[in-house]
Amino acid sequence: MLVLMNPLLLDTQICFAVHATSRALDGVYRRELTDLGLTYPQYLVMLVLWEREQVTVKELGAALRLDSGTLSPLLKRLEAAGFVRRERSVADERSVVVRLTGEGDALREPASRVPARILKATGLELEELVELRGTLGRMTRALTEAAS
């Protein structure tokens, strides 16, 4: 059991450790994604689309844990760049479907090199990164439940 001498020290806070790591990771992604013409949030949208080919805005928001107010400007910029297309669903006109364009699909191959460069930048071995991702996933699920 971890016993903290002073639980109010900044360096003992898990929230700060995750925040600092996230900011550092964002910086590396920013550098890696520049040549693709994507921001990190846009890259996340593209990852979902490369996996599923098309999704509704609602499904995309659920996958990325983003609300429509955050997602709409992202999609608008991706559409303006020619990477995605948004269309009303034929089955349900209240729903908007997001699809990859040919240009968006063409980014898949150069983007496939990003994860290896991120792994190298972390200084971790693949096994360590996989374990960390699992730990963070469990932590996210527990925190989501605790916040409900």
C-alpha positions as YAML, in Angstrom:
chain: A
units: angstrom
residues:
- id: 1
  name: MET
  ca: [0.00, 0.00, 0.00]
- id: 2
  name: LEU
  ca: [1.37, 3.38, -1.02]
- id: 3
  name: VAL
  ca: [1.54, 5.82, 1.88]
- id: 4
  name: LEU
  ca: [1.95, 9.45, 0.95]
- id: 5
  name: MET
  ca: [3.87, 11.73, 3.29]
- id: 6
  name: ASN
  ca: [1.96, 14.76, 2.02]
- id: 7
  name: PRO
  ca: [-1.05, 13.90, -0.14]
- id: 8
  name: LEU
  ca: [-1.31, 17.51, -1.38]
- id: 9
  name: LEU
  ca: [2.05, 17.64, -3.15]
- id: 10
  name: LEU
  ca: [1.64, 18.19, -6.90]
- id: 11
  name: ASP
  ca: [4.02, 15.37, -7.76]
- id: 12
  name: THR
  ca: [1.95, 12.85, -5.77]
- id: 13
  name: GLN
  ca: [-1.23, 13.53, -7.75]
- id: 14
  name: ILE
  ca: [-2.25, 10.91, -10.32]
- id: 15
  name: CYS
  ca: [-4.29, 13.57, -12.11]
- id: 16
  name: PHE
  ca: [-1.17, 15.66, -12.67]
- id: 17
  name: ALA
  ca: [0.90, 12.68, -13.81]
- id: 18
  name: VAL
  ca: [-1.76, 11.78, -16.39]
- id: 19
  name: HIS
  ca: [-2.15, 15.45, -17.42]
- id: 20
  name: ALA
  ca: [1.61, 15.99, -17.85]
- id: 21
  name: THR
  ca: [1.94, 12.74, -19.81]
- id: 22
  name: SER
  ca: [-0.99, 13.70, -22.02]
- id: 23
  name: ARG
  ca: [0.52, 17.10, -22.82]
- id: 24
  name: ALA
  ca: [3.88, 15.53, -23.64]
- id: 25
  name: LEU
  ca: [2.20, 12.91, -25.83]
- id: 26
  name: ASP
  ca: [0.18, 15.62, -27.60]
- id: 27
  name: GLY
  ca: [3.45, 17.37, -28.47]
- id: 28
  name: VAL
  ca: [4.89, 14.25, -30.08]
- id: 29
  name: TYR
  ca: [1.65, 13.56, -31.97]
- id: 30
  name: ARG
  ca: [1.56, 17.18, -33.17]
- id: 31
  name: ARG
  ca: [5.02, 16.74, -34.69]
- id: 32
  name: GLU
  ca: [4.19, 13.35, -36.22]
- id: 33
  name: LEU
  ca: [0.83, 14.41, -37.68]
- id: 34
  name: THR
  ca: [1.94, 17.67, -39.28]
- id: 35
  name: ASP
  ca: [2.94, 15.99, -42.54]
- id: 36
  name: LEU
  ca: [-0.46, 14.30, -42.71]
- id: 37
  name: GLY
  ca: [-2.23, 17.63, -42.30]
- id: 38
  name: LEU
  ca: [-4.06, 16.37, -39.21]
- id: 39
  name: THR
  ca: [-4.41, 17.52, -35.64]
- id: 40
  name: TYR
  ca: [-4.49, 14.91, -32.89]
- id: 41
  name: PRO
  ca: [-8.31, 15.06, -32.50]
- id: 42
  name: GLN
  ca: [-8.69, 14.79, -36.29]
- id: 43
  name: TYR
  ca: [-6.35, 11.79, -36.26]
- id: 44
  name: LEU
  ca: [-8.63, 10.10, -33.72]
- id: 45
  name: VAL
  ca: [-11.63, 10.65, -36.01]
- id: 46
  name: MET
  ca: [-9.67, 9.22, -38.92]
- id: 47
  name: LEU
  ca: [-8.64, 6.17, -36.87]
- id: 48
  name: VAL
  ca: [-12.31, 5.35, -36.29]
- id: 49
  name: LEU
  ca: [-13.09, 5.82, -39.98]
- id: 50
  name: TRP
  ca: [-10.11, 3.75, -41.16]
- id: 51
  name: GLU
  ca: [-11.41, 0.99, -38.90]
- id: 52
  name: ARG
  ca: [-15.11, 1.21, -39.78]
- id: 53
  name: GLU
  ca: [-15.22, 3.02, -43.16]
- id: 54
  name: GLN
  ca: [-18.37, 4.94, -42.15]
- id: 55
  name: VAL
  ca: [-20.11, 5.84, -38.90]
- id: 56
  name: THR
  ca: [-22.89, 8.07, -37.71]
- id: 57
  name: VAL
  ca: [-21.91, 11.23, -35.87]
- id: 58
  name: LYS
  ca: [-23.52, 9.74, -32.77]
- id: 59
  name: GLU
  ca: [-21.43, 6.55, -33.03]
- id: 60
  name: LEU
  ca: [-18.29, 8.60, -33.61]
- id: 61
  name: GLY
  ca: [-19.00, 10.73, -30.54]
- id: 62
  name: ALA
  ca: [-19.50, 7.63, -28.42]
- id: 63
  name: ALA
  ca: [-16.29, 6.01, -29.69]
- id: 64
  name: LEU
  ca: [-14.22, 9.15, -29.01]
- id: 65
  name: ARG
  ca: [-16.06, 10.28, -25.88]
- id: 66
  name: LEU
  ca: [-16.79, 13.63, -27.49]
- id: 67
  name: ASP
  ca: [-20.02, 15.63, -27.56]
- id: 68
  name: SER
  ca: [-21.47, 16.94, -30.81]
- id: 69
  name: GLY
  ca: [-20.38, 20.51, -29.99]
- id: 70
  name: THR
  ca: [-16.75, 19.37, -30.04]
- id: 71
  name: LEU
  ca: [-17.14, 16.88, -32.87]
- id: 72
  name: SER
  ca: [-18.98, 19.12, -35.36]
- id: 73
  name: PRO
  ca: [-16.11, 21.61, -35.90]
- id: 74
  name: LEU
  ca: [-13.64, 18.71, -36.21]
- id: 75
  name: LEU
  ca: [-15.76, 17.10, -38.90]
- id: 76
  name: LYS
  ca: [-16.29, 20.41, -40.67]
- id: 77
  name: ARG
  ca: [-12.50, 20.94, -40.91]
- id: 78
  name: LEU
  ca: [-11.91, 17.34, -42.05]
- id: 79
  name: GLU
  ca: [-14.60, 17.77, -44.70]
- id: 80
  name: ALA
  ca: [-13.10, 21.10, -45.86]
- id: 81
  name: ALA
  ca: [-9.73, 19.33, -46.19]
- id: 82
  name: GLY
  ca: [-11.40, 16.69, -48.38]
- id: 83
  name: PHE
  ca: [-10.79, 13.76, -46.01]
- id: 84
  name: VAL
  ca: [-14.41, 12.97, -45.07]
- id: 85
  name: ARG
  ca: [-17.92, 13.49, -46.35]
- id: 86
  name: ARG
  ca: [-20.99, 14.01, -44.18]
- id: 87
  name: GLU
  ca: [-24.43, 13.01, -45.46]
- id: 88
  name: ARG
  ca: [-27.89, 12.57, -44.02]
- id: 89
  name: SER
  ca: [-28.68, 8.90, -43.49]
- id: 90
  name: VAL
  ca: [-31.12, 7.46, -46.01]
- id: 91
  name: ALA
  ca: [-32.50, 5.13, -43.31]
- id: 92
  name: ASP
  ca: [-32.94, 7.91, -40.71]
- id: 93
  name: GLU
  ca: [-32.83, 11.52, -41.89]
- id: 94
  name: ARG
  ca: [-32.16, 12.70, -38.32]
- id: 95
  name: SER
  ca: [-28.83, 10.90, -38.42]
- id: 96
  name: VAL
  ca: [-25.67, 12.10, -40.19]
- id: 97
  name: VAL
  ca: [-23.25, 9.53, -41.61]
- id: 98
  name: VAL
  ca: [-19.54, 10.28, -41.92]
- id: 99
  name: ARG
  ca: [-17.59, 8.51, -44.66]
- id: 100
  name: LEU
  ca: [-13.99, 8.53, -45.82]
- id: 101
  name: THR
  ca: [-13.21, 10.12, -49.16]
- id: 102
  name: GLY
  ca: [-10.50, 8.77, -51.44]
- id: 103
  name: GLU
  ca: [-8.14, 11.43, -50.06]
- id: 104
  name: GLY
  ca: [-8.96, 10.40, -46.50]
- id: 105
  name: ASP
  ca: [-8.38, 6.75, -47.30]
- id: 106
  name: ALA
  ca: [-5.04, 7.64, -48.92]
- id: 107
  name: LEU
  ca: [-3.81, 8.95, -45.54]
- id: 108
  name: ARG
  ca: [-4.17, 5.45, -44.06]
- id: 109
  name: GLU
  ca: [-0.82, 4.18, -45.34]
- id: 110
  name: PRO
  ca: [1.36, 7.09, -44.18]
- id: 111
  name: ALA
  ca: [-0.58, 7.19, -40.89]
- id: 112
  name: SER
  ca: [0.22, 3.51, -40.31]
- id: 113
  name: ARG
  ca: [3.81, 4.55, -39.49]
- id: 114
  name: VAL
  ca: [2.78, 6.92, -36.69]
- id: 115
  name: PRO
  ca: [2.24, 4.31, -33.91]
- id: 116
  name: ALA
  ca: [5.77, 2.92, -34.22]
- id: 117
  name: ARG
  ca: [7.24, 6.41, -34.00]
- id: 118
  name: ILE
  ca: [5.09, 7.17, -30.95]
- id: 119
  name: LEU
  ca: [6.21, 3.91, -29.30]
- id: 120
  name: LYS
  ca: [9.85, 4.85, -29.89]
- id: 121
  name: ALA
  ca: [9.26, 8.34, -28.45]
- id: 122
  name: THR
  ca: [7.78, 6.91, -25.22]
- id: 123
  name: GLY
  ca: [10.99, 5.11, -24.33]
- id: 124
  name: LEU
  ca: [8.89, 2.06, -23.41]
- id: 125
  name: GLU
  ca: [8.98, -1.45, -24.79]
- id: 126
  name: LEU
  ca: [5.88, -2.63, -26.65]
- id: 127
  name: GLU
  ca: [4.92, -4.98, -23.80]
- id: 128
  name: GLU
  ca: [5.13, -2.11, -21.30]
- id: 129
  name: LEU
  ca: [2.96, 0.10, -23.49]
- id: 130
  name: VAL
  ca: [0.36, -2.65, -23.92]
- id: 131
  name: GLU
  ca: [0.28, -3.17, -20.13]
- id: 132
  name: LEU
  ca: [-0.03, 0.58, -19.52]
- id: 133
  name: ARG
  ca: [-2.87, 0.85, -22.02]
- id: 134
  name: GLY
  ca: [-4.70, -1.95, -20.20]
- id: 135
  name: THR
  ca: [-4.17, -0.26, -16.84]
- id: 136
  name: LEU
  ca: [-5.40, 3.08, -18.18]
- id: 137
  name: GLY
  ca: [-8.43, 1.37, -19.72]
- id: 138
  name: ARG
  ca: [-9.37, -0.17, -16.37]
- id: 139
  name: MET
  ca: [-8.81, 3.16, -14.65]
- id: 140
  name: THR
  ca: [-10.98, 5.00, -17.21]
- id: 141
  name: ARG
  ca: [-13.83, 2.51, -16.79]
- id: 142
  name: ALA
  ca: [-13.66, 2.76, -12.99]
- id: 143
  name: LEU
  ca: [-13.52, 6.56, -13.03]
- id: 144
  name: THR
  ca: [-16.40, 6.76, -15.51]
- id: 145
  name: GLU
  ca: [-18.47, 4.56, -13.22]
- id: 146
  name: ALA
  ca: [-17.46, 6.56, -10.13]
- id: 147
  name: ALA
  ca: [-18.45, 9.82, -11.80]
- id: 148
  name: SER
  ca: [-21.91, 8.49, -12.71]
...
